[in-house]
Amino acid sequence: MAKLKLEYIWLDGYEPVANLRSKTKIVDGDPETFTLADCPMWGFDGSSTQQADGSDSDCMLKPVAIYPDGARHNGFLIMSEVMLPNGDPHPSNARATISDDDTFWVGLEQEYFLYQDGRPLGWPTEGFPNPQGEYYTGVGFGNVGDIARQIVEEHLDLCIEAGINHEGINAEVAKGQWEFQVFGEGSKNAADQVHVARYILLRVCEQYGVDVNFHCKPFTGDWNGSGMHCNFSSDFMRKTGGKDYFDKLMAKFEEYKDEHIAAYGPENHLRLTGLHETQSIDKFSWGIADRGASIRVPHSFADAGYKGYLEDRRPNSQGDPYKIVSRVLKTVQEVEKDFK
């Protein structure tokens, strides 16, 4: 038996953006055979996280996913849901609003800025760097700065070691801006992984004196904001699809435009302006290969008879993946009940 370090990770009750919290539990176990089923429920002080009153402060952590922690010997990262003492989901628990669907596939593209001393990494101490153009997928000190590449590579390695299904990373359109992409089969899988990947990124950056800025538009001007594009595909969408289904799906997305925007992250009006590869926040549109539309329809989707996957480009980088996936899935399910 060994001493195992279990890092329980959860979302607090702050609004409009919940913070990641974590604490370590030491248990005895065999690291080679330890599984999610071996992780006990655990409590915490909800009065310190905006999730309970001091007079009745107990909240519970329910483990929902486990990942090897490459930064610790015999360590595991335990993504957890917040529960009330009676076993019901806490009101802040958005994961509990996602219906279980093993056939629903989700890919999330997390954009973010690396910040140091209050400015994006690689920016001059005063003024602005050269305009956007060469930074996207850029190479070289002038495009990516000094330690950014080291941070994102270390983050990538730790995520892969954890078993997080990264599909890629790249420097983004604005200087100091980066992106990683995560894919998961099952309605909750990708969202769990993004939260853990965010946690790993924040922890890596601690070593370098660097902050991660997830805000969707951290500064004004002719600079791209940060999104978290949501690629999604149901079993029906992959196997059957069709133009009639697609038209009804887009009509329903338009009908619920406001509900989707409400779930897609705060202050999105700063990012969804109709510029910088976005549609205006007050409009809904779709287009084949159109990165200025609300929904981008891949050529492969249209060419296959409107089958495959779609990309909702409206979710922003600071959004809660649980809330985003929950809203997308609800809309898809409402349409598909009439096709089954």
C-alpha positions, 0 to 999 in steps of 0.5 A: 500500500502507498500514500496516495494524494487525491486532489479534489477539484470543484467549482465554487458558488461565485457569480457570474463566473465560478472559480476552481477550488481544490484540496488534497486528501491522503488515502492508502491504496495501490496506485496501479489499481486505484479507480474512481470507485475507490474515491470517497465522498468528502466535505468542505466549508461551503461558507468560504466558497459562496455555497453555504451559510456559516451557520450550516456550512457543510457541503459535499464533494462527489467524485465524478472523474479521476485522472493521474496527476503527472506533477505528483508522485502517487497523485490523482486529480479528482473532478467532483460535483458539489452536493448538499448534505442530503445528497441532492445536487447543490444549486451551483452544480451545473453538471447535474443539469446535463442529461446522461447521453453516452452517444452525444459527442462534444469538442470544446476549444478553450482560448485564453490569454497568458498574463504577466504584470497585468499585460498579455505575455510578450506585450511591451510594457507600454503601448501595443505589439504589432497588429494581428496577422502573424501571431496565429499559429506563429513561431519565433520569439517575436510572435510567441514571446519567451516562456509561453511555449514552455508553459503550453508544452508543459501543460500539454504533457501533463494533460496527456499524462492525465488521460485528457483527450487533447486534440491539439494546441496552437497560438491564437490570433492575438499575441499572448493568446493560446488555445487547446482543444478537448474532445469527449464521447458522452455528454459530460466527458469533455466538460469534465476534461476542460475543467481539469485541463484549466486546473492543470494550466493554472497550476503550471502557471503558478511556477512562472509567475504567470496568470491565465486570463479567461475573460472573453475580451480582456482589452478593447481595440482591434484584437480578437476576443477569446471563445470556447467554440462548442462542436457537437454531434448526436447519434442521430446527427451522425447517422441520419441527419438530413436537410429537414432535420438540420433546418428544424434544428437551426430554427430551434437554435434561433428560437432559443437564441437568448437562452443559449447566450445566457448559458455561454458566459458573461459579458459576451456582448464585448466579444460578439460584435460581428467583428473578429470572426463573430456574429453579433450577439443580437443575431443568429445565423448559420453558414457553411464554413462561415466563421462569422456565423453563430453556427459554422456548418463544416463542408463535410456536414453539408456534403454528407447530406447534412450529417456529422457535427456542427460548431456553435461559435458563440460560447466564450472562453470564460463560460462554464462547459457544463452550462454550455453543453447542457443548453446545447443538448437540451435544444438538440433533444427537443428537435430530435424527439420529433424524428424518432 
